[in-house]
Amino acid sequence: MAIVMTADEAVKRIPDGATVLLEAMPTEEVFPAFYRIYEATGSPKDLTIAWAAGIGPFSTEARGMNHFAHPGMVKRMILGHAGLNHNIVKVIANNEVEAYNLPQGVITQWFREIAAGRPGLITRVGLGTFVDPRIEGGKLNERTRACEDLVEVIEIGGREMLRYKPIKADVAVIRGTTADPEGNITLENEALFMESLEAAMAAKNCGGFVIAQVEGLRDTSARPIEVRIPGIMVDIVVVATSRKTHPHTLFVEYDPSYVGDEIADLSQALLPMPLTPEKVICRRAFLELKKGDLINLGVGIPMGIAQVAREEGMLKDITMTTEIGVIGGLPQGGKNFGPAQNPSAIISQTAMFDYYDGGGLNATCVGMAQVDAEGNVNVSRLGANVIGSGGFINITQNASEVMFCGEFSAVGTDIAVEEGKLVIRKDGKAVKFVEKVGQITFSGTVAREEGHKVLFITERCVFKLDKAGLMLIEVAPGVDIEKDILQRMHFKPLIASEVKSMTPEIFLPDPMRKTS
Ligand SMILES: CC(C)(COP(=O)(O)OP(=O)(O)OC[C@H]1O[C@@H](n2cnc3c(N)ncnc32)[C@H](O)[C@@H]1OP(=O)(O)O)[C@@H](O)C(=O)NCCC(=O)NCCS
């Protein structure tokens, strides 16, 4: 039977050296207690912490996963994403902790495999990327290079696979809406279900214990069909003192449209975009989509594709999803990435990634920071800055069509769309098409083996991933191939025998009127 206690009392029960599975949701009642208790008592110390999604404050503020950026308290981090938690990025860059980055979906599925006592997670996700032990093994700094490999290459039926080795989980910290007298947890007000069940099962089956932060207690038993984490898997319940410590996201305390209690008016959220290079990219990507497609839009420029779909009257014909488990509605962008307004269903993050991995996504549009001649893409490390892969590896490795959407160069571009043509006044300082990407987050080699359609869409041209490498296939009106493209790349791409003009309507103010 679960015991109700304060966050401080709960954290005091965590032994030194424990492995703690964390749900990276705003769990602002329990998370701050870790450092408070460590500072006061010197324990719990030398923790290994693992989390999948990368929800964070986009700053050094002590919120989100930044609560764990304390070397000494934490010895090792196994994470899906770091970049939104700037203190986490700092302790990794300074070699103050051991740190591994595994794909976000892999971490959630790995918790499930640990729970089931299986020999780890066996999957092709991560092959050929920096997670592959033949490349970096997901190790994020010098200090970790001397540590053991968490991933190994195996062969099944003549095909290479990665095995993510199981670890022993001692504690899971999860989130729910209510706990009933038996400790049964319901999730009716949660915008995301994450992998709370998988994490709880893993900790229990490893002989550990589970702390659940909830919004409130019920006096009577919950209806069994509403129980998402059964009381037999919950040891400690911590009740949040207010919505502030149990918000939907770190920037929105509570939005009834995230959980279906209200229908939000999306017309204000999806105002027509001005005709900028970003819009050109989104429009070109949108032309690839078909009625009935199930898609995932990555952070950054690709989020604008929802606005284009609305302008073209096709918002209802395409189902958007987020990898965290939200289907339909309008996925939230920027700092609120994760939930959606007016979703049609919310499932666990683990289930969503299972569906993605098996090929459920018709298409994905994601950003790109660097691309090389092999079609490898980097979004996970810029210079010394660790960002993390998030769901990018699962998503881009398994969607039937992958569109990398981004400006041709970055940092200080000045480009306009005028009279149906692109006018490049100034390119950015950062070249995106480079000889060698800083880190392989998407493997062009593995993508060619899988045979998926892969496009690289910029404001001035489109490349496809051909069997022999990156190939220029389309160019924008007003753009000179030699001067505006080839001279501004660090490698020479293949050039199609017939380079087409990008659809002229993309560069005109009126909607393109796509109908299929
Ligand atoms: C890669 C990513 C940063 C690109 O962002 P974007 O807004 O789509 O596109 P931009 O090219 O305008 O880049 C945004 C900023 O990133 C930085 N940037 C991007 N590429 C860069 C490069 N090669 N070198 C240095 N800085 C770069 C720049 O600061 C740029 O802004 P600026 O040009 O105004 O200075 C972004 O898409 C991302 O973080 N993607 C990875 C996560 C993801 O998509 N996950 C999906 C599933 S979880």
Ligand as a Chemical Component Dictionary entry (heavy atoms), coordinates in Angstrom:
data_LIG
# 
_chem_comp.id                   LIG 
_chem_comp.type                 NON-POLYMER 
_chem_comp.pdbx_formal_charge   0 
_chem_comp.three_letter_code    LIG 
# 
loop_
_chem_comp_atom.comp_id 
_chem_comp_atom.atom_id 
_chem_comp_atom.alt_atom_id 
_chem_comp_atom.type_symbol 
_chem_comp_atom.charge 
_chem_comp_atom.model_Cartn_x 
_chem_comp_atom.model_Cartn_y 
_chem_comp_atom.model_Cartn_z 
_chem_comp_atom.pdbx_ordinal 
LIG C1  C1  C 0 18.492 22.004 -36.249 1  
LIG C2  C2  C 0 17.647 23.121 -35.718 2  
LIG C3  C3  C 0 18.418 23.891 -34.632 3  
LIG C4  C4  C 0 17.330 24.083 -36.852 4  
LIG O1  O1  O 0 16.459 25.092 -36.406 5  
LIG P1  P1  P 0 15.479 25.848 -37.389 6  
LIG O2  O2  O 0 14.814 26.934 -36.608 7  
LIG O3  O3  O 0 14.590 24.880 -38.050 8  
LIG O4  O4  O 0 16.398 26.380 -38.548 9  
LIG P2  P2  P 0 17.541 27.428 -38.694 10 
LIG O5  O5  O 0 18.401 26.952 -39.763 11 
LIG O6  O6  O 0 16.968 28.803 -38.879 12 
LIG O7  O7  O 0 18.360 27.385 -37.361 13 
LIG C5  C5  C 0 17.966 28.011 -36.152 14 
LIG C6  C6  C 0 19.200 28.481 -35.416 15 
LIG O8  O8  O 0 20.056 27.386 -35.089 16 
LIG C7  C7  C 0 21.439 27.774 -35.261 17 
LIG N1  N1  N 0 22.057 26.954 -36.304 18 
LIG C8  C8  C 0 21.427 26.117 -37.180 19 
LIG N2  N2  N 0 22.347 25.507 -37.948 20 
LIG C9  C9  C 0 23.544 25.927 -37.550 21 
LIG C10 C10 C 0 24.877 25.636 -37.950 22 
LIG N3  N3  N 0 25.142 24.751 -38.901 23 
LIG N4  N4  N 0 25.891 26.244 -37.297 24 
LIG C11 C11 C 0 25.654 27.150 -36.323 25 
LIG N5  N5  N 0 24.403 27.467 -35.903 26 
LIG C12 C12 C 0 23.373 26.865 -36.500 27 
LIG C13 C13 C 0 21.422 29.247 -35.662 28 
LIG O9  O9  O 0 21.544 30.015 -34.482 29 
LIG C14 C14 C 0 20.038 29.414 -36.273 30 
LIG O10 O10 O 0 19.470 30.686 -36.161 31 
LIG P3  P3  P 0 19.985 31.951 -37.034 32 
LIG O11 O11 O 0 20.296 31.450 -38.394 33 
LIG O12 O12 O 0 18.822 32.892 -36.999 34 
LIG O13 O13 O 0 21.180 32.452 -36.296 35 
LIG C15 C15 C 0 16.308 22.602 -35.152 36 
LIG O14 O14 O 0 15.520 22.118 -36.195 37 
LIG C16 C16 C 0 16.492 21.489 -34.145 38 
LIG O15 O15 O 0 16.853 21.738 -33.004 39 
LIG N6  N6  N 0 16.235 20.249 -34.573 40 
LIG C17 C17 C 0 16.496 19.042 -33.803 41 
LIG C18 C18 C 0 15.407 18.574 -32.983 42 
LIG C19 C19 C 0 14.259 17.961 -33.735 43 
LIG O16 O16 O 0 13.875 18.340 -34.812 44 
LIG N7  N7  N 0 13.677 17.001 -33.165 45 
LIG C20 C20 C 0 12.532 16.408 -33.797 46 
LIG C21 C21 C 0 12.084 15.231 -33.158 47 
LIG S1  S1  S 0 12.407 15.241 -31.443 48 
# 
loop_
_chem_comp_bond.comp_id 
_chem_comp_bond.atom_id_1 
_chem_comp_bond.atom_id_2 
_chem_comp_bond.value_order 
_chem_comp_bond.pdbx_ordinal 
LIG C1  C2  SING 1  
LIG C2  C3  SING 2  
LIG C2  C4  SING 3  
LIG C2  C15 SING 4  
LIG C4  O1  SING 5  
LIG O1  P1  SING 6  
LIG P1  O2  DOUB 7  
LIG P1  O3  SING 8  
LIG P1  O4  SING 9  
LIG O4  P2  SING 10 
LIG P2  O5  DOUB 11 
LIG P2  O6  SING 12 
LIG P2  O7  SING 13 
LIG O7  C5  SING 14 
LIG C5  C6  SING 15 
LIG C6  O8  SING 16 
LIG C6  C14 SING 17 
LIG O8  C7  SING 18 
LIG C7  N1  SING 19 
LIG C7  C13 SING 20 
LIG N1  C8  SING 21 
LIG N1  C12 SING 22 
LIG C8  N2  DOUB 23 
LIG N2  C9  SING 24 
LIG C9  C10 SING 25 
LIG C9  C12 DOUB 26 
LIG C10 N3  SING 27 
LIG C10 N4  DOUB 28 
LIG N4  C11 SING 29 
LIG C11 N5  DOUB 30 
LIG N5  C12 SING 31 
LIG C13 O9  SING 32 
LIG C13 C14 SING 33 
LIG C14 O10 SING 34 
LIG O10 P3  SING 35 
LIG P3  O11 DOUB 36 
LIG P3  O12 SING 37 
LIG P3  O13 SING 38 
LIG C15 O14 SING 39 
LIG C15 C16 SING 40 
LIG C16 O15 DOUB 41 
LIG C16 N6  SING 42 
LIG N6  C17 SING 43 
LIG C17 C18 SING 44 
LIG C18 C19 SING 45 
LIG C19 O16 DOUB 46 
LIG C19 N7  SING 47 
LIG N7  C20 SING 48 
LIG C20 C21 SING 49 
LIG C21 S1  SING 50 
# 
